[in-house]
């Protein structure tokens, strides 16, 4: 039999979750959301349970529940086999591990960090934005590189890549078709209670393709939502519900869902420094609320526990990420977001990504399932070894020492003399840097030649597409 898994107690009760649910439904019906798009408002006006007042759409509880019930969350097979780390959120700055300084990201960084992420079995979106290419090509290149050098990126429910214009989305769609990859379109809300009109226009023009669409919003406590995290969670619920209902009604022949990456997101904000405070106690508590809500609605749990306000891989970083990840894991999370990011997402760092993977392994080994059995109690072994003898040469020790203990790549268990003589006294950051370089250089995966040929063809077309370029200037 197994020892009972460790878990957290407390948190939002069923009664409290029911109250949040009812309050969110009431806000959907009485407040509604602003939809600055006539075509979408015209479609919504044709449906029962939707009330249009100028550019505000209000949704009945029945419409919201229909949209929630229709949403399908198709997690990839690998998520059932292992813990998942997402390692991409399209940063514009990188930490250069050769020059040891921060600088703008470029195409080489995009390729190398995609390779490193794939070598570490991470998923999600593209790691960085290549600032050395024109604006109208950035997102297309990010998808192209992801399709070429990664098995997982931009290919499942864990991606949240932007397609800022219809013309850009069309190129990404064609590339996804050529590479045999998943294509979705996400609509980001603008808290409080509205949308970016450009994003709505893209969704409106894509609706005939019958592609999956997702909704996301990120209210900021004290800025775009009330100051308490709980009230911001309620606003996030209501905005998500309204956005999902909108997609369900304008895109009825495809799957529409709440993005697990930011499901019921409510961001903590430090008024002293005017910054997001991912990794803070307040944001970690929000993650626990988020986990409870995702369980309540049947949405995959995706904890943003790998994000920190630390500016470098240091004690600040380790405290925030290790604590947040452990608490999220004890709460039931097995997918963790934003590995590799520093300074609340301003900077992408290869050495940080390697360290995040090590922290995740530490937590996973801490709470892994454990059998309670005669084989593990080893009573016969206790009896067999007499005073003055040792267990180190026993067959059961030789057979089991590699599986019984975790042998980390970075957090080595050497003593001081071993650290100096065998590891050259290198720091964790130096070890992570060396590992990042090694994994990047040894990475082998690339898409098939015919796929790469088609991706290159499409990208070359995009480079000379004046309509695409113009779509980013309007």
C-alpha positions in Angstrom: 0.0 0.0 0.0 1.0 3.6 -0.5 1.7 6.2 2.2 -0.9 9.0 1.9 0.3 11.8 -0.4 1.2 15.0 1.2 -1.3 17.9 0.5 -2.5 21.2 1.8 -5.6 21.7 3.9 -7.7 24.8 4.2 -8.5 27.3 1.5 -11.7 28.2 -0.2 -14.6 25.9 0.9 -17.3 24.6 -1.4 -19.7 27.1 0.1 -17.3 30.0 -0.6 -16.7 28.8 -4.1 -20.5 28.6 -4.7 -20.7 32.2 -3.5 -18.0 33.4 -5.8 -19.7 31.6 -8.7 -23.1 33.2 -8.0 -21.5 36.6 -7.6 -19.6 36.3 -10.9 -22.8 35.2 -12.7 -24.7 38.1 -11.3 -22.0 40.5 -12.6 -22.1 39.0 -16.0 -25.9 39.6 -16.1 -26.0 43.1 -14.5 -22.7 44.7 -15.5 -21.6 42.9 -18.6 -18.5 43.9 -20.6 -17.7 46.5 -23.2 -17.2 45.0 -26.7 -15.9 47.6 -29.1 -16.7 45.7 -32.3 -20.0 46.2 -34.2 -19.8 42.9 -36.1 -19.5 40.9 -32.8 -22.2 42.9 -31.1 -24.5 42.1 -34.1 -23.9 38.4 -33.8 -24.5 38.5 -30.0 -27.7 40.4 -30.4 -29.2 37.5 -32.3 -29.0 35.2 -29.3 -31.4 34.7 -26.4 -29.9 35.4 -23.0 -27.7 38.3 -24.3 -28.7 41.9 -23.8 -26.9 44.6 -25.8 -26.9 48.2 -24.4 -24.9 50.3 -26.8 -21.5 48.6 -26.8 -22.0 46.6 -23.6 -23.1 42.9 -23.7 -24.7 41.3 -20.7 -25.0 37.6 -20.5 -27.6 35.5 -18.6 -26.4 32.7 -16.2 -27.8 30.2 -18.7 -25.6 31.5 -21.5 -22.5 31.5 -19.2 -23.1 28.0 -18.0 -23.6 26.7 -21.5 -20.2 28.2 -22.5 -18.5 26.7 -19.4 -20.0 23.3 -20.0 -19.1 23.3 -23.7 -15.4 24.1 -23.1 -13.0 21.2 -23.6 -9.5 21.1 -22.1 -7.4 18.7 -24.2 -4.2 18.3 -22.3 -1.3 16.7 -24.1 -0.4 13.0 -23.4 2.9 14.0 -21.9 1.2 15.9 -19.1 -0.2 12.6 -17.7 3.3 11.1 -17.7 5.4 13.8 -16.0 5.4 17.3 -14.4 5.3 20.0 -17.0 7.4 23.3 -17.0 6.4 26.0 -19.3 9.4 28.1 -20.3 8.2 30.8 -22.7 6.4 34.1 -22.4 8.0 36.1 -25.2 10.5 38.3 -23.3 12.4 41.2 -25.1 15.6 41.1 -22.9 18.0 38.3 -22.2 20.9 37.6 -19.9 23.8 36.9 -22.3 25.6 33.9 -20.7 28.8 34.6 -22.7 29.1 38.3 -22.0 27.4 38.0 -18.6 25.2 41.1 -19.2 21.6 42.0 -20.1 20.8 43.0 -23.6 17.9 43.0 -26.2 16.9 39.6 -27.5 17.7 38.6 -31.1 17.0 35.7 -33.5 20.0 33.7 -32.3 18.7 33.9 -28.8 15.3 32.7 -29.9 16.9 29.7 -31.6 19.3 28.8 -28.8 16.7 29.3 -26.0 14.2 27.2 -27.9 16.8 24.4 -28.3 17.6 24.6 -24.6 14.0 24.5 -23.6 13.4 21.5 -25.8 16.5 19.7 -24.3 14.9 20.2 -20.9 11.5 18.9 -22.1 9.8 22.3 -21.5 6.7 23.5 -23.3 4.7 26.7 -23.7 5.2 29.7 -26.0 8.4 31.0 -27.7 11.0 32.1 -25.1 11.9 35.6 -26.5 10.9 38.2 -29.1 13.6 38.7 -31.8 14.1 42.4 -31.8 16.4 42.3 -34.8 13.6 41.6 -37.3 10.7 44.0 -38.3 7.6 44.1 -36.1 5.4 42.4 -38.7 7.7 39.4 -38.8 8.4 38.9 -35.1 5.5 36.7 -34.2 5.7 34.7 -37.4 9.4 34.0 -36.8 8.7 33.0 -33.2 6.3 30.4 -34.4 8.6 29.2 -37.2 11.5 28.7 -34.8 9.2 26.9 -32.3 8.0 24.5 -35.0 11.5 23.9 -36.2 13.4 23.3 -33.0 10.9 22.1 -30.4 8.7 19.1 -30.0 6.2 20.8 -27.7 6.2 24.6 -28.0 3.3 26.4 -29.6 1.5 23.1 -30.1 -0.9 22.5 -27.2 -3.1 24.0 -24.5 0.0 25.5 -22.7 0.8 28.1 -25.4 -0.5 31.6 -25.3 1.2 33.3 -28.3 -0.1 36.5 -29.8 -1.2 36.9 -33.4 -1.7 40.7 -33.5 -3.3 41.0 -36.9 -5.4 38.8 -39.2 -2.6 38.8 -41.8 -0.1 37.6 -39.2 -2.5 35.0 -37.9 -3.0 33.7 -41.5 0.7 33.1 -41.9 0.9 31.3 -38.5 -2.1 29.2 -39.4 -0.4 28.2 -42.7 2.8 27.4 -40.9 1.0 25.3 -38.3 -0.8 23.4 -41.1 2.6 22.7 -42.8 4.2 21.6 -39.6 1.3 19.5 -38.4 0.9 21.7 -35.3 -2.0 23.0 -33.3 -3.3 26.5 -34.1 -5.4 28.5 -31.7 -6.3 32.2 -31.3 -6.5 33.9 -28.0 -8.4 37.0 -27.1 -7.0 39.1 -24.3 -9.3 41.3 -22.3 -8.4 44.7 -21.0 -9.4 45.1 -17.4 -11.7 46.5 -16.3 -14.5 45.0 -18.4 -13.3 45.6 -22.0 -11.2 44.3 -25.0 -8.7 45.6 -27.5 -10.6 46.2 -30.7 -7.8 44.9 -32.8 -7.9 41.5 -31.1 -11.6 41.3 -31.5 -11.3 42.0 -35.2 -8.8 39.1 -35.7 -11.2 36.8 -33.8 -14.1 38.0 -35.9 -12.3 37.3 -39.2 -11.0 33.9 -38.0 -14.4 32.6 -36.8 -15.1 30.8 -40.1 -12.0 28.7 -39.8 -13.5 26.7 -36.9 -10.3 27.0 -34.9 -10.1 26.7 -31.1 -10.2 30.1 -29.4 -9.4 31.0 -25.8 -10.0 33.9 -23.5 -7.7 35.4 -20.9 -7.7 38.5 -18.6 -5.3 39.8 -16.0 -6.9 42.3 -13.6 -4.3 44.1 -11.4 -5.3 44.5 -7.7 -5.6 48.1 -6.8 -5.1 49.3 -10.4 -7.6 47.7 -12.8 -9.5 45.8 -10.1 -10.3 46.3 -6.4 -7.3 46.2 -4.0 -8.0 42.8 -2.3 -6.8 39.7 -4.1 -10.2 38.0 -3.4 -12.1 40.8 -5.1 -9.7 40.8 -8.0 -10.2 37.0 -8.4 -14.0 37.7 -8.5 -13.5 40.3 -11.2 -11.3 37.9 -13.1 -14.0 35.2 -12.9 -16.7 37.5 -14.3 -14.5 38.8 -17.1 -13.4 35.3 -18.1 -17.0 34.2 -18.1 -18.2 37.0 -20.3 -15.3 36.6 -22.7 -15.9 32.8 -22.9 -19.6 33.3 -23.6 -18.8 35.8 -26.3 -16.4 33.3 -28.0 -18.9 30.5 -27.6 -21.6 32.5 -29.5 -19.4 33.9 -32.3 -17.3 30.7 -32.8 -19.9 28.0 -32.3 -18.4 25.3 -34.4 -15.1 25.1 -32.5 -13.8 24.6 -29.0 -13.7 27.8 -26.9 -12.1 27.7 -23.5 -10.5 29.7 -20.6 -6.7 29.6 -21.1 -5.3 27.5 -18.3 -2.2 29.7 -18.4 -4.0 32.6 -16.8 -7.3 31.1 -15.6 -8.8 33.4 -13.0 -5.6 35.4 -12.9 -5.5 38.3 -10.5 -2.1 40.1 -10.2 -0.7 41.4 -7.0 0.8 44.9 -7.3 3.4 46.7 -5.1 2.3 50.3 -4.7 5.8 51.4 -3.4 7.7 50.2 -6.5 4.7 50.2 -9.0 5.5 46.7 -10.1 3.9 43.3 -10.3 4.9 41.1 -7.4 4.9 37.6 -8.7 6.4 35.3 -6.1 5.1 37.3 -3.2 3.1 35.8 -0.4 0.0 37.6 -1.8 0.5 36.2 -5.2 1.2 32.7 -3.8 -2.1 32.9 -1.9 -3.8 33.9 -5.2 -2.4 30.7 -6.7 -4.1 28.7 -4.0 -7.4 30.4 -4.8 -6.7 29.8 -8.5 -6.2 26.0 -7.9 -9.5 25.8 -6.0 -11.3 27.5 -8.8 -9.7 25.4 -11.5 -10.8 22.3 -9.6 -14.3 23.7 -9.2 -14.7 24.3 -13.0 -12.6 21.4 -14.3 -9.9 23.5 -15.8 -6.3 22.2 -15.8 -4.2 23.7 -13.0 -1.2 25.8 -14.3 0.7 27.6 -11.5 2.7 30.6 -12.3 5.2 29.6 -9.6 8.4 30.0 -11.7 8.1 33.8 -11.9 10.0 36.0 -9.5 10.7 39.6 -8.9 14.4 38.8 -8.4 16.7 40.4 -11.0 19.2 37.5 -11.0 19.4 33.9 -9.9 20.0 34.5 -6.2 18.6 33.8 -2.7 15.6 36.1 -3.5 14.8 34.1 -6.6 15.2 30.7 -4.9 13.0 31.7 -1.9 10.1 32.9 -4.1 10.2 30.1 -6.7 10.9 27.2 -4.4 8.3 28.2 -1.8 5.6 29.0 -4.5 6.3 25.8 -6.4 6.2 23.6 -3.3 2.9 25.2 -2.1 1.4 24.9 -5.6 2.5 21.3 -5.9 1.0 20.4 -2.5 -2.2 22.1 -3.7 -2.3 19.7 -6.7 -0.5 21.6 -9.4 1.7 19.6 -11.8 2.2 22.3 -14.5 4.3 25.3 -13.6 4.7 28.4 -15.7 7.4 31.0 -16.6 10.6 29.0 -16.0 13.6 31.1 -17.1 12.1 34.5 -16.4 13.5 37.2 -14.1 12.4 40.6 -12.9 8.6 39.8 -13.1 9.1 38.7 -16.7 11.3 41.4 -18.1 14.3 39.2 -18.7 14.9 35.7 -20.0 17.9 33.8 -18.7 19.2 30.4 -19.8 20.9 29.8 -16.4 17.7 30.7 -14.7 15.8 28.1 -16.8 18.3 25.4 -15.8 18.0 26.3 -12.1 14.1 26.4 -12.3 14.2 22.8 -13.7 16.4 21.8 -10.8 14.0 23.4 -8.2 11.1 21.6 -9.8 12.9 18.3 -9.6 13.7 19.0 -5.9 10.0 19.6 -5.2 8.9 16.6 -7.2 11.3 14.3 -5.3 10.1 15.7 -2.0 6.5 14.9 -2.5 6.7 11.8 -4.8 4.5 8.8 -3.9 6.0 6.3 -1.5 5.1 2.7 -0.9 4.7 1.2 2.6 5.6 -2.4 2.3 7.7 -5.2 3.7 10.2 -4.7 0.9 10.8 -1.1 1.9 10.8 -1.8 5.6 13.7 -4.3 5.0 13.4 -5.9 8.4 15.5 -8.9 7.2 18.3 -6.5 6.3 18.2 -5.0 9.8 18.5 -8.5 11.3 21.2 -9.6 8.9 23.8 -6.9 9.6 25.6 -7.5 12.9 27.4 -5.0 15.2 30.6 -3.8 13.5 29.3 -4.6 10.0 27.9 -2.1 7.5 25.1 -2.0 4.9 27.1 -0.3 2.2 28.2 -3.4 0.4 24.9 -5.3 0.8 23.2 -6.3 -2.4 20.0 -4.3 -1.6 22.1 -1.2 -1.2 23.9 -1.6 -4.5 20.6 -2.4 -6.3 18.7 0.5 -4.8 20.9 3.5 -4.0 20.4 5.2 -7.4 16.6 5.0 -7.3 16.3 5.7 -3.6 18.0 9.1 -3.7 17.9 12.0 -6.1 21.2 13.0 -7.5 20.9 16.6 -8.7 22.9 18.2 -11.5 23.3 21.5 -9.8 22.5 21.2 -6.1 25.3 18.7 -5.6 25.8 17.1 -2.2 29.6 17.5 -2.1 31.5 18.7 0.9 33.8 21.7 0.9 37.0 19.8 -0.1 35.1 17.9 -2.9 33.6 21.2 -4.1 37.0 22.8 -4.4 38.9 19.8 -5.9 36.3 18.2 -8.1 33.9 21.1 -9.0 36.6 23.8 -9.0 34.7 25.8 -6.5 32.1 26.9 -9.1 29.0 28.7 -8.1 25.4 27.5 -8.9 25.2 30.1 -11.6 28.4 29.0 -13.2 27.3 25.4 -13.1 23.9 26.4 -14.6 25.6 28.4 -17.3 27.9 25.4 -18.3 24.9 23.1 -18.4 22.9 25.5 -20.5 25.7 25.8 -23.0 26.2 22.0 -23.1 22.5 21.2 -23.6 22.1 23.8 -26.3 25.1 22.6 -28.2 24.0 18.9 -27.9 20.4 19.5 -28.9 19.5 17.5 -32.0 15.7 17.8 -32.7 14.7 19.5 -35.9 11.5 19.3 -37.9 11.6 17.2 -41.1 13.3 18.7 -44.1 10.1 19.0 -46.1 8.5 20.9 -43.2 11.4 23.2 -42.8 11.3 23.9 -46.6 7.7 24.9 -46.4 8.2 27.0 -43.3 11.1 28.8 -45.1 8.9 29.4 -48.1 6.1 30.9 -46.0 8.5 33.1 -44.1 10.1 34.3 -47.3 6.6 35.3 -48.5 5.9 37.1 -45.3 9.2 39.1 -45.7 7.9 40.5 -49.0 4.2 40.9 -48.0 3.3 44.6 -48.1 -0.2 43.9 -46.8 1.2 42.1 -43.8 3.6 45.0 -43.1 0.8 47.5 -43.5 -1.5 45.6 -41.0 1.0 46.5 -38.2 0.9 50.2 -39.0 -2.8 50.7 -39.0 
